[in-house]
Amino acid sequence: MKTLLLILGVVAFVYLEPGYTTNCFTCTTWTLSCREFEKCPPDKGTCFKRWNSTGIAIRRRYTRGCAAACPNPVGNEKVFCCVTDNCNK
């Protein structure tokens, strides 16, 4: 039994990452679709999606990325934030 626990401990130590980081879709320019994602730094574990809320929905453009905290909207912007992998599609 002790041997099994020791083996499980070694496997967990070898295969688990030392710290979990979030993956977020990232678009630094205003765009309709975003297919790139990045592994966020440990101090930026929040994914965000920002868009302008004026006009027709089909013409909306978005920016996406990683942040330490949910960014504040500016003007007519809307912001959606989340903390799971690729949740800001």
Backbone as a chain_set.jsonl record, in Angstrom:
{"seq": "MKTLLLILGVVAFVYLEPGYTTNCFTCTTWTLSCREFEKCPPDKGTCFKRWNSTGIAIRRRYTRGCAAACPNPVGNEKVFCCVTDNCNK", "coords": {"N": [[0.826, -1.196, 0.0], [1.929, 1.247, 0.818], [3.845, 1.491, -1.131], [2.313, 1.853, -3.44], [1.129, 4.356, -2.894], [3.436, 5.912, -2.86], [4.285, 5.657, -5.528], [2.099, 6.863, -6.867], [2.37, 9.456, -5.861], [4.853, 10.23, -6.967], [4.261, 10.106, -9.724], [2.259, 12.083, -9.888], [3.769, 14.325, -9.16], [5.629, 14.478, -11.257], [4.081, 14.741, -13.618], [2.127, 16.747, -13.299], [1.534, 20.201, -13.771], [3.404, 22.874, -12.277], [2.032, 25.243, -11.704], [-1.167, 26.452, -12.536], [-2.196, 27.937, -15.543], [-4.332, 30.092, -17.386], [-5.763, 29.692, -20.631], [-6.456, 31.97, -23.17], [-8.425, 33.406, -25.812], [-6.911, 35.684, -28.045], [-6.865, 38.851, -29.409], [-5.466, 41.661, -30.532], [-6.217, 43.756, -32.116], [-9.194, 45.375, -33.293], [-11.547, 43.132, -34.355], [-13.672, 40.844, -36.215], [-13.635, 38.033, -36.029], [-11.701, 35.759, -34.062], [-9.037, 33.672, -33.848], [-6.727, 33.01, -32.6], [-4.97, 31.983, -29.677], [-3.572, 32.405, -26.414], [-1.34, 31.358, -23.814], [-1.902, 32.529, -20.752], [-0.004, 34.688, -18.574], [0.806, 33.787, -15.154], [-0.053, 35.849, -13.42], [-2.108, 37.023, -14.766], [-4.875, 35.855, -14.991], [-7.454, 36.129, -15.967], [-9.753, 36.007, -18.608], [-10.843, 38.178, -21.224], [-13.396, 39.751, -23.223], [-14.041, 42.376, -25.324], [-16.241, 44.779, -26.682], [-17.863, 47.162, -28.892], [-20.902, 48.568, -28.108], [-22.702, 49.944, -29.67], [-24.642, 50.33, -32.672], [-25.308, 47.879, -35.298], [-25.533, 44.452, -34.436], [-24.253, 42.538, -36.058], [-22.16, 43.907, -37.145], [-20.356, 44.319, -35.164], [-17.151, 44.618, -33.651], [-14.428, 43.02, -32.04], [-12.129, 42.876, -29.26], [-9.866, 40.724, -27.626], [-8.354, 39.019, -24.843], [-5.894, 38.468, -22.201], [-6.041, 39.347, -18.746], [-5.244, 40.9, -15.592], [-7.343, 41.612, -14.0], [-10.856, 42.112, -14.571], [-11.293, 44.282, -17.274], [-12.348, 47.715, -17.246], [-15.194, 49.014, -18.944], [-15.056, 51.416, -21.613], [-16.618, 54.336, -22.582], [-19.038, 53.492, -24.939], [-18.533, 50.8, -24.749], [-18.804, 47.266, -24.101], [-17.973, 44.711, -21.788], [-16.968, 41.395, -21.314], [-16.027, 38.964, -19.0], [-14.173, 36.068, -17.92], [-12.959, 32.968, -16.449], [-12.075, 30.473, -17.335], [-10.487, 28.102, -19.58], [-10.158, 29.369, -22.848], [-12.611, 30.729, -22.832], [-13.477, 33.166, -23.746], [-14.441, 33.403, -26.372]], "CA": [[0.0, 0.0, 0.0], [2.821, 2.406, 0.861], [4.501, 1.576, -2.433], [1.34, 2.432, -4.361], [1.036, 5.788, -2.592], [4.685, 6.531, -3.29], [4.255, 5.72, -6.99], [1.124, 7.895, -7.233], [2.963, 10.751, -5.541], [5.892, 10.524, -7.953], [3.586, 10.377, -10.996], [1.618, 13.394, -9.776], [4.819, 15.342, -9.131], [6.28, 14.561, -12.56], [3.192, 15.09, -14.72], [1.292, 17.92, -13.063], [2.218, 21.481, -13.897], [3.562, 23.508, -10.967], [1.005, 26.266, -11.532], [-2.102, 26.436, -13.659], [-2.446, 29.211, -16.203], [-5.506, 30.08, -18.252], [-5.608, 29.98, -22.059], [-7.485, 32.906, -23.626], [-8.337, 33.913, -27.173], [-6.244, 36.98, -28.001], [-6.877, 39.708, -30.601], [-5.105, 42.997, -30.068], [-6.898, 44.737, -32.955], [-10.643, 45.162, -33.371], [-11.82, 42.184, -35.426], [-14.914, 40.094, -36.088], [-13.337, 36.684, -35.549], [-10.4, 35.625, -33.427], [-8.72, 32.251, -33.767], [-5.47, 32.828, -31.889], [-5.066, 32.022, -28.228], [-2.287, 32.416, -25.728], [-1.287, 30.92, -22.428], [-1.76, 33.764, -19.981], [0.919, 34.647, -17.446], [0.105, 33.451, -13.905], [-0.657, 37.022, -12.78], [-3.208, 37.506, -15.618], [-5.692, 34.662, -15.155], [-8.814, 36.456, -16.407], [-9.947, 36.243, -20.046], [-11.863, 39.196, -21.475], [-13.857, 40.072, -24.579], [-14.521, 43.763, -25.292], [-16.852, 45.187, -27.946], [-18.627, 48.4, -28.9], [-22.312, 48.175, -28.023], [-23.561, 50.728, -30.559], [-24.734, 49.82, -34.034], [-25.886, 46.569, -35.574], [-24.74, 43.383, -33.828], [-23.446, 41.829, -37.055], [-20.99, 44.73, -37.461], [-19.512, 44.497, -33.982], [-15.767, 44.173, -33.676], [-14.048, 42.619, -30.692], [-10.762, 42.599, -28.835], [-9.857, 39.664, -26.616], [-7.035, 38.818, -24.278], [-5.696, 38.124, -20.793], [-5.947, 40.514, -17.866], [-5.154, 40.596, -14.165], [-8.72, 41.791, -13.518], [-11.763, 42.459, -15.664], [-11.134, 45.689, -17.646], [-13.531, 48.573, -17.199], [-15.603, 49.494, -20.264], [-14.834, 52.827, -21.908], [-17.649, 54.842, -23.48], [-20.119, 52.565, -25.277], [-18.039, 49.429, -24.769], [-19.258, 46.219, -23.19], [-16.873, 43.809, -21.473], [-17.309, 40.1, -20.738], [-14.846, 38.339, -18.418], [-14.346, 34.69, -17.473], [-11.699, 32.441, -15.914], [-11.784, 29.116, -17.792], [-9.765, 28.082, -20.848], [-10.79, 29.779, -24.109], [-14.009, 31.085, -22.555], [-13.784, 34.488, -24.298], [-14.63, 33.279, -27.828]], "C": [[0.872, 1.261, 0.0], [3.523, 2.597, -0.478], [3.579, 2.22, -3.463], [1.208, 3.937, -4.143], [2.288, 6.533, -3.045], [4.713, 6.688, -4.814], [3.281, 6.798, -7.462], [1.67, 9.294, -6.967], [4.013, 11.164, -6.555], [5.261, 10.87, -9.301], [2.934, 11.755, -10.972], [2.658, 14.507, -9.825], [5.429, 15.55, -10.517], [5.354, 15.139, -13.627], [2.311, 16.313, -14.496], [2.126, 19.176, -13.191], [2.333, 22.126, -12.524], [2.526, 24.586, -10.687], [0.107, 26.278, -12.745], [-2.231, 27.836, -14.225], [-3.605, 29.04, -17.178], [-5.094, 30.334, -19.698], [-6.764, 30.867, -22.492], [-7.302, 33.191, -25.114], [-7.784, 35.33, -27.094], [-6.296, 37.658, -29.363], [-6.583, 41.117, -30.114], [-5.717, 44.098, -30.922], [-8.376, 44.393, -33.01], [-10.938, 44.29, -34.579], [-13.133, 41.452, -35.175], [-14.663, 38.698, -35.535], [-11.916, 36.637, -35.01], [-10.116, 34.142, -33.252], [-7.419, 31.98, -33.022], [-5.727, 32.814, -30.392], [-3.671, 31.971, -27.637], [-2.437, 31.857, -24.329], [-0.985, 32.164, -21.604], [-0.694, 33.609, -18.901], [0.152, 34.359, -16.153], [-0.58, 34.639, -13.234], [-1.789, 37.63, -13.617], [-4.115, 36.332, -15.964], [-7.123, 34.91, -15.583], [-8.825, 36.669, -17.915], [-11.002, 37.332, -20.208], [-12.2, 39.258, -22.955], [-14.486, 41.45, -24.477], [-15.09, 44.107, -26.661], [-17.618, 46.479, -27.771], [-20.102, 48.046, -28.999], [-23.233, 48.992, -28.921], [-23.591, 50.09, -31.938], [-25.328, 48.431, -34.107], [-24.957, 45.478, -35.048], [-23.823, 42.691, -34.829], [-22.18, 42.606, -37.425], [-20.06, 44.928, -36.268], [-18.111, 43.95, -34.222], [-15.325, 43.966, -32.237], [-12.544, 42.688, -30.499], [-10.87, 41.571, -27.721], [-8.452, 39.538, -26.064], [-7.069, 38.386, -22.83], [-5.594, 39.408, -19.977], [-5.816, 40.045, -16.422], [-6.532, 40.691, -13.517], [-9.571, 42.2, -14.715], [-11.61, 43.946, -16.009], [-12.455, 46.45, -17.548], [-13.899, 49.013, -18.61], [-15.37, 50.995, -20.397], [-15.907, 53.269, -22.895], [-18.777, 53.849, -23.678], [-19.675, 51.107, -25.306], [-18.782, 48.539, -23.782], [-18.067, 45.301, -22.973], [-17.434, 42.549, -20.836], [-16.018, 39.485, -20.227], [-15.177, 36.944, -17.913], [-12.978, 34.129, -17.073], [-11.423, 30.987, -16.301], [-11.146, 29.175, -19.177], [-10.65, 28.434, -22.04], [-12.26, 30.148, -23.957], [-14.414, 32.417, -23.179], [-13.93, 34.474, -25.816], [-15.664, 34.26, -28.332]], "O": [[0.593, 2.219, -0.721], [3.766, 3.725, -0.907], [4.02, 3.042, -4.267], [1.179, 4.704, -5.105], [2.205, 7.652, -3.552], [5.117, 7.731, -5.326], [3.606, 7.567, -8.366], [1.454, 10.21, -7.761], [4.06, 12.326, -6.961], [5.682, 11.826, -9.952], [3.047, 12.511, -11.937], [2.437, 15.529, -10.474], [5.713, 16.684, -10.903], [5.789, 15.941, -14.453], [1.793, 16.862, -15.468], [3.282, 19.214, -12.771], [1.45, 21.946, -11.685], [2.179, 24.814, -9.529], [0.582, 26.127, -13.871], [-2.361, 28.807, -13.48], [-3.816, 27.957, -17.723], [-4.174, 31.111, -19.954], [-7.923, 30.557, -22.217], [-6.179, 33.215, -25.619], [-8.136, 36.09, -26.192], [-5.824, 37.104, -30.356], [-7.37, 41.696, -29.365], [-5.739, 45.257, -30.507], [-8.759, 43.243, -32.796], [-10.617, 44.663, -35.707], [-13.643, 41.444, -34.055], [-15.4, 38.233, -34.665], [-11.043, 37.384, -35.451], [-10.87, 33.436, -32.583], [-7.05, 30.821, -32.835], [-6.59, 33.537, -29.892], [-2.716, 31.547, -28.288], [-3.518, 31.88, -23.741], [0.075, 32.773, -21.752], [-0.504, 32.514, -18.37], [-1.038, 34.66, -16.07], [-1.585, 34.459, -12.547], [-2.369, 38.642, -13.223], [-4.123, 35.867, -17.104], [-7.935, 33.985, -15.565], [-8.007, 37.422, -18.444], [-11.948, 37.404, -19.424], [-11.407, 38.874, -23.815], [-15.365, 41.674, -23.645], [-14.497, 43.77, -27.686], [-17.98, 46.856, -26.656], [-20.501, 47.297, -29.891], [-24.44, 48.752, -28.93], [-22.657, 49.384, -32.32], [-25.791, 47.879, -33.109], [-23.739, 45.569, -35.198], [-22.714, 42.296, -34.469], [-21.234, 42.028, -37.96], [-19.067, 45.648, -36.376], [-17.926, 42.946, -34.91], [-15.792, 44.652, -31.328], [-11.778, 42.572, -31.456], [-11.844, 41.552, -26.969], [-7.479, 39.902, -26.724], [-8.107, 37.995, -22.296], [-5.114, 40.43, -20.468], [-6.224, 38.937, -16.075], [-6.845, 39.938, -12.595], [-9.041, 42.592, -15.755], [-11.779, 44.793, -15.131], [-13.533, 45.887, -17.745], [-13.016, 49.35, -19.398], [-15.472, 51.744, -19.425], [-16.085, 52.639, -23.937], [-19.404, 53.411, -22.714], [-20.389, 50.262, -25.846], [-19.311, 49.001, -22.771], [-17.242, 45.129, -23.87], [-18.269, 42.616, -19.934], [-15.014, 39.48, -20.939], [-16.311, 36.666, -17.525], [-11.952, 34.756, -17.334], [-10.608, 30.33, -15.652], [-11.255, 30.187, -19.869], [-11.734, 27.88, -22.219], [-13.061, 29.904, -24.86], [-15.594, 32.767, -23.145], [-13.572, 35.45, -26.476], [-15.949, 34.296, -29.529]]}, "num_chains": 1, "name": "protein.A"}
